[in-house]
């Protein structure tokens, strides 16, 4: 086979290793056939290298590309989503391996490898992910170094070790540029697939939906407060408000793009900002949820860009969250929300479908007649939940068409959504405006950095009831059945039941003291990474530069980059200088050079290319009194340096000759010193 360009062996080895390094994280999220294509192409490349393979023709290459496209469309149904785009990129990257014929082709594959390594950040951005991508980038750089070394005989690890040195030298400058480079929004956005997992409550709620989240220990969001953390009974994280009930499901009635003005917001709650008591300020860092709604404590106000304020005083983003999102919120615990309820809002809060749950309707109307007012009716319903044999459980039975009737008068076993749904139904059936709210309740305090972790098993549903001149008021019917749920998480309340039911048998292990200490310690590190790296936005950058530089201006930033970059370059230069190979003299050489320096002071200097025996003879001619000593030194030196195998363990004869040389040099130095003194006195 005629080959115009042969890839250096070290380059090919490093490139194949780098290929599987950059593909590794994707193999768990892409179809198995993509990994098979990568392996086949690597083996094909090895056959080409050994001369036993053939380069694919234009027809075969076109066929491989078409087959790959068809396979991707079959698995994903579209090319316009994140996973299929990455699958296509990785497939073409693997196929490019068997097409390489020139140095330019190898460079293209190497640059593609850098790009594929970076695509992992589209899915994960944790500390370990960043370290892994850096490792993969170092391996790719090793292939690039090996390509430029060509066929020079280096050990296989030489190129990779060189790439790691280059990487470590670049990290300080990278940090400086990360700090000062302007933060800009992404230039494009790749949509996720419809099949991608979503976390948290969905935009509808039916019996059993939230209980499915109780077995998940995945993190939903973290919250850092400015000041003390509020008590557990105040930690209700509103996310969705459900107004419409079709007999089976609760849904939100407001438009998804709804937004309100803060001035209208204050007007609707009939108070002035100065009279809002107990303000609580905090920062929320949401995990990717593929949903657009956000979570906050009641009566939330935010100035974060791209956050909309909904008609029901909820928060949402413009686009679904495909990555972590940070926003600042101010909430008030004491408030009056919609003290006057407009007719359209009242009708919305009283809506019920016809023909569903006749027993619950009749029960609500009878109980309402016996109650004096709305507040008394609410208390009567809560007493009913508390006094009857209702059970709070993670394994509620399935309910049929008349779900509220079957729950209230039959099963009496349910999770928070069962109690919230039936409670609001009873309220509306009795003419009391009410709605269902879904979100999270509580949170786990991380004592190492004083912030809350809210997990999926903290998902919760409760009710809000409207009272005349008082507005919307939170009522949690679950607390009437299981009041301990408000004080602690569902894991603490129903952990044994979840383990026995194999919903999540390992959930209780999280609370073992040693494991909990390690988990929270690591989460502290991960949260710091999230706040200072992943969420390093323009606002945080301006605040940091203001504190560091005393102001943000072009000359301050330029001076910071110049001084910081110069310091880094100086450290790198000094490091490179310190790595110079220093010649370490052999003990035998040291003794011989001592004798040669003593002769220099007597006017006899050894030439750079002069042999030791020739020099000894010249010493004998110039200084007869030192001739015999110089010849014995030359003989012993030659014997020690050339008659014994280099690196061999010194034996008795070697040690004896070394002692003789040391004594001879000592005698020689004494004689030379005597002659030097005599010449000075003369």
Buried (B, 14 or more C-beta within 10 A) or exposed (E): EEEEEEBBEBBBBBBBBBBBBBBBBBBEBBBEBBBEBBEBBBBBBBEBBEEEBEBBEEEEBEEBBEEBBEBBEEBBEEEEBBBBBBBBBBBBBBBBBBBBEEBEBBEBBBEBBBEBBEBBBBBBBEBEBBEBBBBBBBBBBBBBBBBEBEEEEBEEEBBBEBBBBEBEBEEBBEEBEEBBEEEEEEEEEBBBBEEBEBBBBBBBBBBBBBBEBBBBBEBBBBBBBEEEBBEBEBBBBBBBBBBBBEBBBBBBBBEEEBEBEEEEBBEBBBBEEEEBEEBBEBBBBBBBBBBBBBBBBBBBBBEBEEBBBBBBBBBBBEEBBBBBBBBBBBBBBEBBBBBEBEEEBEEBBBBBEEEBBEBBBEBBEEBBEEBEEBBEBBBBBBEBBEEEEBEBBBBBBEBEEBBBBBBBBEBBBBBBBBBBBBBBBBBBBBEBBBBBBBBBBBBBBBEEBEBBBBBBBBBBBBBBBBBEEBBBBBBBBBBBBBBEBBBEBBBBBBBEBBBEBEBBEEBBEBBEEEEEEEBBEEBBEBBEBBBEEBBBEEBBBEEBBEEEBEEBEEEBBEEBBEEBBEEBEEEBEEEEEEEEEEEEEEEBBEBBEBBBEBBEEBEBEBEEEEEBBEBBBBBBEBBEEBBBBBBBBBBBBBBBBEEBEEEEEEEEEBEEBBEBBBEBBEBBBEBBEEBEEEEEEE
